[in-house]
Amino acid sequence: MSRISLIGYRGSGKSTVAALVAERLSCGWIDTDLELEASIGMSIADLVATRGEEAFRDAEAAILERLVRGYSGVLATGGGVVLRAGNRALLRSHGRPVAWLTAPAAVLRRRIAADPASATRRPPLAGRDPLADVEPALAAREPLYRECADVVVDVAEESAAQIAARLVAWLERLTGAPQAGAAGPAESTSA
């Protein structure tokens, strides 16, 4: 089981925060998107362009299943991993605790636009400009993120290091608590 799985929309900082949390916990971390690209030998954008979104989601689900069942570090998931019910069930049963990194659509759009890798590695899945997709996709995914989340972390204002420190502090409070692996409502962190 993962020590912690990070979910959230593209641009929420999952990979950056995962690396910092792993450093603080003295464990490893894996980005499921990078793991997927390494296993298929092409970018996600190329996979979607050549085989379609369904093939991408199938490969994403297979990577998630392997990692949540066999990896014991910090797991940064793809932004759309929650779209499939089976993935959400896996996160709830084997990927806990799950932290949802969230920010307003305007913040995410700004971060995606500033990321030079975004255009070449991440396709606009709705067939439009990926920046135009943020608000409707985020609105559709928010209930799915919430369904999986043990904690909700607003990442709009703080640095990745501050967010990682908050997550590690939350994990320390969670350790040993009887409900650590049980389903329940997500809590928010603000300290």
N, C-alpha and C positions, 0 to 999 in steps of 0.2 A: 504494500500500500504506500502511496505517496505520502511524504510528510505534509505536503500542502500542494494543492492544484490551484492555479490562477486562471480565471476566466474573465472575459470582457471583450469589448469591441476592439477592432483594430485601432492602434494609436493610444490605447490605454496604458501602455508601458509594461505589459506582462513580461516580456523577455528581459528588459532592463531590471525590473524589480525582482524577477526570479533569480537572476545572477547575484544580486545584492543580498537577498534573503539566504540563498545557498551559502554565500561567503560567511554570513553571520552565524549560520547553523553548522558550518564546516561539513557540508555535504555537496553533492553534485546537483546539477539542474539540467533539464532538457526542454527545448522548445519543440513542440510537436510538429510545427510547420517545417522547421529545419530538418527534423528527423524524417518527415515525409519526403521532402525534396531529396535528401540523401538516399533514401530507399528506392525512389523511382528514377533518380538520375536526371531530373529536370525541375524547373521552377513550377510552382503551383499555377502561375499564369500560363505556362506552356502546357501543363496537364489539362487545364480547363479548355484552352484553345484547341488542343488536339483530340481530347477524349470526352470533354464535356464536364459540367459541374457534378453530375451524378457520380462519375468515376472518381473525381476528386473527393467527394463526400464519402465514398466507399473506402478509399485509401486512408482518409482521415480517421474514419471509424476503426479501421484495423490497427492503425498506429496507436490510437487512444487505448484500445482494448489491451494491446500488448504492454503499454507503459503503465497504465493504472494498476494492472495486476502484477507487474514484475519490477517496478522501479521504486526505489525508496528515497528519492530526493525531491527537489522542487520541480513541478511540472507546469510549464507555461503552454497553455492550449491555444489553438487557433480561434479567432473571433467568432466563427460560425459553428464551432463544435457543438453548441447547444441546440442546433436546429433539429437534430435527430433525437427522438425519444430514447433510443437505445444508448446514445452517448450520455444523455442526462442521467439515465438510470445507472450507468457505469460510474459516472462521477459521484453520484450519491452513495453508491454501494462500495466502491473501491478507491475513489480518488479523494476522500475526505482527509482533512478538512478542505473546503473549497472557499477561496476568496474571490469575490467579484470586484474587479477594479473598474470603476465607473467614472464618467465625466460627461458633461453636457455635450451635445452634438457639435456645437461651435468649437469647443476645445479640441475634440477629436478631429474635426475637419482641418483645423489649423495644424495639428501634429502630423496628420497624414500628408498634407500638402508639403510640409517641411521635410518629410522623409524621402530621400532620393531613391531608396530601394522600393518604395511602395508601388510606383508605376511599373517597374519591371518584374517584380515578384508577386504582386497581388492583383488579380484581375477585378474589374468591375463586374460582379456577378449578376447584376441586374441588366447588364449590357449597356450601361450608361457610364457617365463620368463617376468615378468612385466617390468623389466629394458630394455629388448630388444624391448618392445612395445612403449617406450616413444617417440622416435624420429618420427616413422611413424604416431603414433596416434596424436602427437602434430601437425605435419604438416597438417594432415587431419582436425583437429579441429580449427586451428588458424583462418580460415575465418569465422567459426561459432561463435567463441568468439568475433571476430571483429564486426560481424553483430549485436550483442547484446550490445556491450560496449559503454557507454557514456564517459568513461575514461579508458586509458590503463596505468597500473602501473608496471614498471619493478621492480621486487622484488629480483633480483639476488644479489645485493650488500648490501642493507641496512637491518637493523634489523627490526623485526616485529613492534617494537614500533615506529621506524622512518616512516615506511610505514603507520601505523595507523595515525600518526600525519599528514602526507601528505594528506591522504584521508579525514580526518576531516577538514583540511584547504580548500581542494577542495570543500567539501560539504558546508562550510561556504560561499565560493565565489559563489557557485551555488544557494544558498538560495535566493529566491525572484527574480531570473532571469526569464524573460518571457519564455525562452526555456527550463526550468528545466525538464519538463515532455515530451517535444517534441522530436521526432526522429531527429537524425542528426549525423554527423560524430563524431567518438570518438576523444577525445583529449588525449594527453599524459601528464603525470605529471613528472616533473624531479626536482622540487624544494622541 
